[in-house]
Amino acid sequence: MPEFLGHSFADVNRWLRGECGQREGKEHTALWRIMLDSSVIRKNNLFFDTNLSLGEDTKFINTYLLFTHSVGILKETLYYLTIREGSANVTSNGNPVLMTQNKEKLIHARQEVDAIAAEKGKNTHRYWQGTLVLSAVQLALRLSHDKSGGWSVFCHYLSNPEVQCAIKEFHPETATVKAVPFILLKLKLDWMLYGLLKITPQKLIDKLL
C-alpha cells in the first residue's frame, strides 16, 4: 500500500534531496494492469466510488488490498499505456481548476480508506500525507498561470484541514532550491509563493513539475 496510496513525508524528502524521481518506486493504480480476485470483491461488497471522476481506481485498489492477504507480481510487461486525447487524466492535467477539485475529492476518498484500515488495526494515513504538500506546490505552479481565478481556488485547497495539518507536520530536511516552495508554505507565505510563481516563465515551471 505505501507504493499505491500516495507519498509519505519521507518520500517527499527523498525527492527533495535528489535521491529519487517524484514517481520512482510508486505503482500505477490503473485497473488495466492488475488482476483481482472477484471472490474478495463480492465477499466484501466492494464498489467503485461514482463520486470520483479521477482516482476512483486508487480508492478501489487500496480498499481491496485491505481485504486480501497476499499479492503476486509479474515483472513481464504485458500492457502498454496509450495516452488518449480527451481522457480523464489529460483533461484534468490541462485544467488546473478541475485538477484541484479532483484532488480535494481524493482527500476524502483516502480518508475513507484510512477509516477501513483503522478498523483492521492498520495506519495508512502516513502513506499519503506527503501527497498533500506535493499537491499544494503543484497547484500553486498550475493555478498561478490560470486566468480564471486561480488564487481563490488555491486558497480553497489550502483551507482544507487535512492539507493544513500536512503542511504543518511536514519538515523539509534540505535547503535545496526545490525545497523553497515547501518552506514558504510552512511559513504561511503562500501569497509569496503564488506571486513568485506567477512571474516565473512557463518553461521553468514545466521543469519544476
Buried (B, 14 or more C-beta within 10 A) or exposed (E): BBEBBBBBBEBBBBBBBEEEEBEEEBBBBEEEBBEBEEEBBEEBEBEEBEEBEBBBBBBBBBBBBBBEEEEEEEEEEEEEEEEEEEEBEEBBBEBBBBBBBBBBBBBBBBEEBBEBBEEEEEEBBBBBBBBBBBBBBBBBBBBBBBEEEBBEBBEEBBEBEBBBEBBEBBEBBBEEEBBBBBBBBBEEBBEEBBBBBBEBEEEEBEEEE
